[in-house]
């Protein structure tokens, strides 16, 4: 098949990269469309047989930018008509809206929206535009059960659950913890607790007090954890996805006000995530809104203890009492108590992580998730009303 994959980010996006690569390995002709150059485009160009197009589509509140946005949308529409894809598959709300509009002029293509999170539904303009344009989708893929249920309730024509897969074999639980621990002068027995996530500035009304990823909750939990584990060290891995650093500085100031700045290490972005995971004892994900979560899956692949909030798709991966522990969102005391439980009982921590690794190997292997997406393309194309000839093979 000829597949057009569209996303609205130019950085991060490992989930997008891995799906594009997985579909290409299945023999499909895949073109990735991004709004601008960046690290993600560079990584995609390294995949054999994948074409990358930069088309500056998007949205803006600033009127002076709208002429450029209209030109970008027109370019995307012309590209879709010229490329003649069998499938248009969009990720993230801005790409979903742009792809739905562009593919309306080429109805032969199967229109698929894959939803990695629900934050956009908290904002009235995106929520309204999403509902209005949803009728264009032939298939909605929820990246967890909660997202799929939400879109069924919104009236989507067809909805399936499809987890964003990854190369599960990159994460070896036998990898040495020493490189990471030596870097930060940790002894073999020093408890190490970490959070791995991009930092999203909390300018939106729902996240003004606590950012969407819950960094503030983790920092607030640190003094509580130190009461039971006074020698513990804490790591905030990641940085602002966009911005000038004001949000990260605010988090650092928060740790200083709580008197724990010397215990919390802000590492910035790291490319050696497997090494980071190897050096931790417990990973926390205190998000207020989340899908099934790459970092929780990666920690379980490394057989690490995981504590996460009971929101979105996190329970799909972190099954309470089976593969990890779940806590209420925005509750530092509950987070600290759960971390304490895992630090105090290494045997239980390993049992949970062993079952978690087995689950993730089944649920997140990119070979399986890409194969599922490919099968859903074929099944949906075969059962929908004919809108044009489907080219089943290409030289």
C-alpha positions as CSV (number, residue, x, y, z in Angstrom):
1,X,0.0,0.0,0.0
2,X,0.9,3.6,-0.4
3,X,0.7,5.2,3.1
4,X,0.9,8.9,4.0
5,X,1.8,9.3,7.7
6,X,1.4,12.8,9.0
7,X,2.4,14.3,12.4
8,X,2.6,17.9,13.7
9,X,5.8,17.6,15.7
10,X,9.4,17.9,14.5
11,X,11.1,16.8,17.8
12,X,10.7,13.7,19.9
13,X,8.1,11.5,18.2
14,X,9.8,8.2,18.7
15,X,6.4,6.5,18.6
16,X,5.8,8.0,15.1
17,X,9.3,7.1,13.9
18,X,8.9,3.5,15.0
19,X,5.5,3.1,13.4
20,X,6.7,4.5,10.1
21,X,9.7,2.2,10.2
22,X,7.5,-0.8,11.1
23,X,5.1,-0.2,8.2
24,X,7.9,0.3,5.8
25,X,9.5,-3.0,6.8
26,X,6.2,-4.7,5.9
27,X,6.8,-3.7,2.3
28,X,4.5,-0.6,2.2
29,X,5.5,2.6,0.4
30,X,5.5,5.2,3.2
31,X,5.8,8.9,3.1
32,X,6.1,10.9,6.3
33,X,4.9,14.6,6.3
34,X,6.1,16.9,9.0
35,X,5.5,20.7,9.5
36,X,9.2,21.6,9.7
37,X,12.7,20.3,9.7
38,X,14.1,18.9,12.9
39,X,15.6,15.9,14.6
40,X,12.5,13.7,13.8
41,X,12.9,14.4,10.1
42,X,16.5,13.5,10.2
43,X,15.8,10.2,11.9
44,X,13.0,9.4,9.4
45,X,15.3,10.0,6.5
46,X,17.6,7.3,7.8
47,X,14.9,4.7,7.3
48,X,15.4,2.8,4.0
49,X,12.6,3.5,1.5
50,X,10.8,6.2,3.5
51,X,10.2,9.6,1.9
52,X,10.0,12.7,4.0
53,X,8.1,15.8,3.0
54,X,8.2,19.1,4.9
55,X,4.9,21.0,4.5
56,X,4.3,23.9,7.0
57,X,0.7,23.2,8.0
58,X,-0.6,24.2,11.4
59,X,-2.8,26.5,13.4
60,X,-2.2,29.8,15.1
61,X,-4.0,32.4,17.2
62,X,-2.1,35.2,15.5
63,X,-3.9,36.7,12.5
64,X,-0.6,37.7,10.7
65,X,0.4,34.0,10.5
66,X,-2.8,32.8,8.9
67,X,-1.8,33.6,5.2
68,X,1.1,31.2,5.7
69,X,-1.1,28.6,7.4
70,X,-3.6,28.8,4.5
71,X,-0.8,28.3,2.0
72,X,0.5,25.4,4.0
73,X,-2.9,23.7,4.1
74,X,-3.3,24.3,0.3
75,X,0.2,22.7,-0.2
76,X,-0.8,19.7,1.9
77,X,-4.1,19.3,0.0
78,X,-2.3,19.4,-3.3
79,X,0.3,16.9,-2.1
80,X,-2.4,14.4,-1.0
81,X,-4.1,14.6,-4.4
82,X,-0.8,14.3,-6.2
83,X,0.6,11.5,-4.0
84,X,-2.7,9.5,-4.3
85,X,-2.2,7.5,-1.1
86,X,-4.3,4.4,-0.2
87,X,-4.1,5.6,3.4
88,X,-3.8,8.9,5.1
89,X,-2.8,8.3,8.8
90,X,-2.5,11.3,11.1
91,X,-1.2,11.7,14.6
92,X,-1.7,14.6,17.1
93,X,-4.7,16.9,16.9
94,X,-3.2,19.6,14.6
95,X,-2.1,16.9,12.1
96,X,-5.5,15.2,12.4
97,X,-7.4,18.4,11.6
98,X,-5.1,19.2,8.7
99,X,-5.2,15.7,7.2
100,X,-9.0,15.5,7.5
101,X,-9.3,18.7,5.5
102,X,-6.7,17.8,2.9
103,X,-8.0,14.3,2.3
104,X,-11.6,15.6,1.9
105,X,-10.5,16.4,-1.7
106,X,-9.2,12.8,-2.2
107,X,-12.0,10.5,-0.9
108,X,-10.4,7.4,-2.3
109,X,-7.9,7.4,0.6
110,X,-8.7,5.7,3.9
111,X,-8.6,8.4,6.6
112,X,-7.1,7.2,9.9
113,X,-6.6,9.3,13.0
114,X,-4.4,7.9,15.7
115,X,-5.0,9.7,19.0
116,X,-2.0,9.7,21.5
117,X,-3.7,11.7,24.2
118,X,-6.8,13.6,25.2
119,X,-5.4,16.9,26.4
120,X,-6.7,18.7,23.3
121,X,-10.3,17.9,24.3
122,X,-9.8,20.1,27.4
123,X,-9.5,23.2,25.0
124,X,-12.8,24.3,23.4
125,X,-11.5,25.3,20.0
126,X,-9.8,21.9,19.4
127,X,-12.7,20.0,21.0
128,X,-15.2,21.7,18.6
129,X,-13.0,21.3,15.5
130,X,-12.3,17.6,16.4
131,X,-16.0,16.8,16.7
132,X,-17.0,18.6,13.5
133,X,-14.3,17.0,11.4
134,X,-14.5,13.5,13.0
135,X,-17.0,12.4,10.4
136,X,-14.2,12.3,7.8
137,X,-12.4,9.5,9.7
138,X,-12.9,6.0,8.4
139,X,-11.0,4.7,11.4
140,X,-9.9,6.1,14.8
141,X,-7.1,4.4,16.6
142,X,-7.0,5.0,20.3
143,X,-3.5,4.6,21.7
144,X,-5.1,3.1,24.9
145,X,-8.5,1.8,25.9
146,X,-9.5,5.1,27.6
147,X,-8.9,7.1,24.4
148,X,-10.8,4.5,22.3
149,X,-13.8,4.6,24.6
150,X,-13.8,8.4,24.5
151,X,-13.9,8.5,20.7
152,X,-16.6,5.8,20.6
153,X,-18.7,8.1,22.8
154,X,-18.0,11.0,20.5
155,X,-19.6,9.0,17.6
156,X,-16.5,8.0,15.6
157,X,-17.5,5.6,12.7
158,X,-15.0,2.9,13.7
159,X,-12.6,2.7,16.6
160,X,-9.9,0.3,17.6
161,X,-7.2,0.2,20.3
162,X,-3.7,0.2,18.9
163,X,-0.7,0.8,21.2
164,X,2.3,2.7,19.9
165,X,5.0,0.1,19.6
166,X,8.7,0.3,20.0
167,X,11.8,-1.9,19.6
168,X,11.3,-3.9,22.8
169,X,14.6,-5.7,22.2
170,X,16.6,-2.4,22.7
171,X,16.0,-2.7,26.4
172,X,18.1,-5.4,28.1
173,X,17.2,-5.9,31.8
174,X,20.7,-7.4,32.3
175,X,22.4,-4.1,31.3
176,X,24.7,-2.8,34.0
177,X,23.5,0.0,36.3
178,X,27.1,1.1,36.8
179,X,27.5,3.7,34.0
180,X,24.5,5.8,35.2
181,X,25.2,5.3,38.9
182,X,28.9,6.2,38.5
183,X,28.0,9.4,36.6
184,X,26.1,10.6,39.6
185,X,28.3,9.0,42.4
186,X,25.6,6.6,43.5
187,X,26.6,3.6,45.6
188,X,25.1,0.2,44.7
189,X,22.6,0.5,47.5
190,X,21.5,4.2,47.1
191,X,17.8,4.3,46.2
192,X,17.4,6.0,42.9
193,X,14.0,7.3,41.8
194,X,13.4,8.9,38.5
195,X,10.9,10.6,36.2
196,X,11.5,10.5,32.4
197,X,9.3,12.9,30.4
198,X,9.3,16.0,28.3
199,X,8.4,19.2,30.2
200,X,5.2,20.9,29.0
201,X,4.7,24.4,30.2
202,X,1.5,24.7,32.1
203,X,-0.1,27.7,30.4
204,X,-3.4,25.9,29.8
205,X,-6.1,26.6,32.3
206,X,-6.3,22.9,33.5
207,X,-2.6,22.7,34.0
208,X,-1.6,26.1,35.5
209,X,-0.9,24.7,38.9
210,X,0.4,21.3,37.8
211,X,1.8,20.6,34.3
212,X,0.3,17.8,32.3
213,X,3.1,15.4,33.1
214,X,2.9,16.1,36.8
215,X,6.5,17.2,37.4
216,X,5.4,19.3,40.4
217,X,3.8,16.3,42.0
218,X,7.1,14.3,41.8
219,X,9.1,17.2,43.3
220,X,6.5,17.7,46.1
221,X,6.8,14.0,46.9
222,X,10.6,14.1,47.3
223,X,10.6,15.4,51.0
224,X,8.0,12.8,51.9
225,X,10.1,9.9,50.4
226,X,13.2,11.2,52.2
227,X,11.6,10.7,55.6
228,X,11.7,7.0,55.1
229,X,14.7,6.8,52.7
230,X,17.0,9.7,53.8
231,X,19.8,8.7,51.4
232,X,17.6,8.5,48.3
233,X,18.4,10.4,45.1
234,X,16.0,11.7,42.5
235,X,16.3,12.3,38.8
236,X,14.2,14.5,36.5
237,X,15.1,13.3,33.0
238,X,14.0,15.4,30.1
239,X,13.5,19.0,29.2
240,X,11.1,21.4,27.6
241,X,9.9,20.2,24.2
242,X,9.4,23.8,23.2
243,X,10.0,27.1,25.1
244,X,12.7,29.2,26.5
245,X,13.3,27.2,29.7
246,X,11.1,29.2,32.1
247,X,9.1,26.1,33.1
248,X,12.2,24.0,33.9
249,X,13.5,26.9,35.9
250,X,10.3,27.0,37.9
251,X,10.6,23.3,38.7
252,X,14.2,23.8,39.8
253,X,13.0,26.7,42.0
254,X,10.3,24.5,43.5
255,X,12.9,21.9,44.5
256,X,15.0,24.7,46.1
257,X,12.0,26.0,48.1
258,X,11.4,22.6,49.4
259,X,15.0,22.2,50.5
260,X,15.7,19.2,48.3
261,X,17.7,20.9,45.4
262,X,20.7,18.9,46.4
263,X,18.8,15.6,46.1
264,X,17.1,16.3,42.8
265,X,19.1,16.1,39.6
266,X,17.7,17.7,36.5
267,X,19.6,15.8,33.8
268,X,18.1,17.5,30.7
269,X,17.5,15.4,27.6
270,X,19.2,12.0,27.4
271,X,19.6,9.8,24.4
272,X,20.8,6.8,26.6
273,X,17.4,6.0,28.1
274,X,18.1,2.3,28.5
275,X,21.2,3.2,30.6
276,X,19.2,5.7,32.6
277,X,16.5,3.0,33.3
278,X,19.2,0.5,34.3
279,X,20.5,2.9,37.0
280,X,17.1,3.5,38.6
281,X,15.2,1.5,41.1
282,X,11.8,3.0,40.6
283,X,10.3,5.1,37.8
284,X,7.4,7.3,38.5
285,X,4.9,8.8,36.0
286,X,2.6,11.3,37.8
287,X,0.9,12.5,34.7
288,X,-2.5,14.2,34.8
289,X,-3.3,13.0,31.3
290,X,-1.5,10.2,29.5
291,X,-1.8,7.3,27.0
292,X,-0.2,3.9,27.6
293,X,3.2,5.7,28.0
294,X,6.5,4.7,26.4
295,X,8.6,5.4,29.5
296,X,6.5,3.2,31.7
297,X,6.8,0.4,29.1
298,X,10.6,1.0,28.9
299,X,11.0,0.8,32.7
300,X,9.1,-2.5,32.8
301,X,11.2,-3.9,30.0
302,X,14.2,-3.1,32.2
303,X,12.5,-4.8,35.1
304,X,12.2,-1.7,37.2
305,X,9.5,-0.8,39.7
306,X,6.9,1.6,38.3
307,X,4.5,4.0,40.1
308,X,2.0,5.8,37.9
309,X,-1.2,7.8,38.2
310,X,-4.5,6.1,37.5
311,X,-5.4,8.2,34.4
312,X,-5.8,7.6,30.7
313,X,-3.9,4.6,29.4
314,X,-1.5,4.2,32.2
315,X,-3.6,1.3,33.8
316,X,-3.3,-0.5,30.5
317,X,0.4,-1.0,31.2
318,X,0.8,-0.4,35.0
319,X,-1.8,-2.8,36.3
320,X,-2.2,-2.1,40.0
321,X,-0.7,-4.8,42.2
322,X,0.2,-6.9,39.1
323,X,2.8,-5.0,37.1
324,X,3.2,-1.8,39.2
325,X,1.4,0.5,41.5
326,X,-1.3,3.1,40.7
327,X,-2.0,6.3,42.7
328,X,-4.5,9.1,42.3
329,X,-3.4,12.1,40.2
330,X,-2.1,15.3,41.8
331,X,-1.4,13.5,45.2
332,X,2.2,13.7,46.3
333,X,1.5,11.8,49.5
334,X,0.1,8.8,47.7
335,X,2.9,8.9,45.2
336,X,5.5,9.0,48.1
337,X,3.8,6.1,49.9
338,X,3.8,3.9,46.7
339,X,7.4,4.7,46.0
340,X,8.2,3.8,49.6
341,X,6.5,0.5,49.3
342,X,8.6,-0.5,46.3
343,X,11.9,0.7,47.7
344,X,11.2,-1.1,51.0
345,X,10.4,-4.4,49.3
346,X,12.8,-5.3,46.5
347,X,11.4,-8.8,46.1
348,X,7.9,-7.5,45.4
349,X,9.3,-4.8,43.1
350,X,11.0,-7.5,41.0
351,X,7.9,-9.7,40.9
352,X,5.8,-6.8,39.6
353,X,8.5,-5.8,37.1
354,X,8.8,-9.4,35.8
355,X,5.1,-9.6,35.1
356,X,5.3,-6.1,33.6
357,X,8.1,-7.1,31.2
358,X,6.0,-10.0,30.0
359,X,3.0,-7.7,29.3
360,X,5.1,-5.1,27.5
361,X,6.8,-7.7,25.3
362,X,3.3,-8.8,24.1
363,X,1.7,-5.4,23.9
364,X,4.3,-3.0,22.6
365,X,6.5,-5.0,20.2
366,X,6.7,-2.8,17.1
367,X,6.5,-5.9,14.9
368,X,3.1,-6.7,16.4
369,X,1.7,-3.2,16.6
370,X,2.8,-2.3,13.0
371,X,1.3,-5.6,11.8
372,X,-1.9,-4.8,13.6
373,X,-2.1,-1.3,12.0
374,X,-1.4,-2.8,8.6
375,X,-4.1,-5.4,9.0
376,X,-6.6,-2.7,10.1
377,X,-5.9,-0.8,7.0
378,X,-6.7,-3.8,4.8
379,X,-9.8,-4.8,6.8
380,X,-11.2,-1.3,6.8
381,X,-10.5,-0.7,3.1
382,X,-12.2,-4.1,2.3
383,X,-15.4,-3.3,4.2
384,X,-16.0,0.3,3.6
385,X,-18.2,1.5,0.6
386,X,-16.1,1.8,-2.6
387,X,-14.7,5.3,-3.3
388,X,-12.1,4.3,-5.8
389,X,-9.8,1.6,-6.8
390,X,-7.5,0.3,-4.1
391,X,-4.0,-0.5,-5.4
392,X,-3.0,-3.6,-3.5
393,X,0.6,-3.8,-4.7
394,X,3.2,-1.6,-6.2
395,X,6.5,-2.4,-7.9
